[in-house]
Amino acid sequence: MGSVNMRDVLTSFSGKRVFITGHTGFKGSWLAYLLTMLGAEVMGFALPPKQGRNHFELLGLEKKIRHVVGDIGIFSSLNNALQSFQPEYVFHLAAQALVKQSYKEPVETFQTNIMGSVNVLDVVRQCGSVRSLVYITSDKCYENLEWIWGYRENDRLGGHDPYSASKGAAELVFSAYARSFFSTRCELRAATARAGNVIGGGDWSEDRIVPDCIRAVEAGHSIVLRNPEATRPWQHVLEPISGYLLLAAQLRQRPRDIAGSWNFGPSTDEVRTVSEVAHTIIQHLGRGSVEVDSSLNYHHEANLLQLNCDKAHQLLDWYSRWHVEKTLIATAEWYKSWFDGNDIEGVTRRQIQDYFSELT
């Protein structure tokens, strides 16, 4: 395939109506803010942002987009919002996204990630304005056998824990809708996106390595690792977001080539252990210490999970832009700015401009 002009992709969202589920979350807030920078008209539908610190409020997004508080598990609320807005693009990010939480609340996890996703697909089915749907799941949708090679889009789906299983099931639901309903609407194209481990500023989730590091440093405690040698192909939050935007735009340009499932992850050269990530973060913060307590590892946790992104490389001309060191530095700088009381919206904007050279 020929090279895709990312500047054209970014400018294609100017003046377009874009609907995002999960816009109050970590990835959703970055995506919503970036789309406002691109001149899109954005409506977000999500649960309220968590009380206290959160990226959504730090960016002042409530005043920049149409902010709708709602639960994707309630069909009528979701349908009313989408139908009132009549968007051209839909990005589905809303989810219960934590593995440990899925052990505590398996029913909630399955209800949100499966039936909530069913609701999203069905309201899109009934909304004639939608032309492009990007349905985000997770790299954990694959049945993880901890191979040393990356999973391809046609590998087996499944999951040991409730979260992973729910994401595998959400992919199956998407496939049924795509073949049963979307295939008969030539003006609508849809694809799923599976991203590897994502880090970056503004993530305050429990049981994730970077926010756990930040909370420990803030409290003056050591960072306690339960599985220090677990490896992940770490990528900055803007990496998969660039893939989502590219995918959404190309669904309009080359619909027959693009519909389907896509992996977005870094090169296997970017793999680092959890311990290496924690030590790098505190090095750039200038404070903190690390301890190991394997007794905290109550549940099954994979030690290795990698994606093969050849399809995105060859058909979308998508590649990671930041190596892992740059990713860790940018992430640490964001949190250091937060510690120092700096303008977080300004930091976020500068990092977006740094990542997307087309915007400068």
Summary of the structure (lengths in Angstrom):
residues: 360
radius of gyration: 19.2
end to end distance: 26.6
largest distance: 57.8
contacts: 1261
relative contact order: 0.14
helix: 48%
strand: 16%
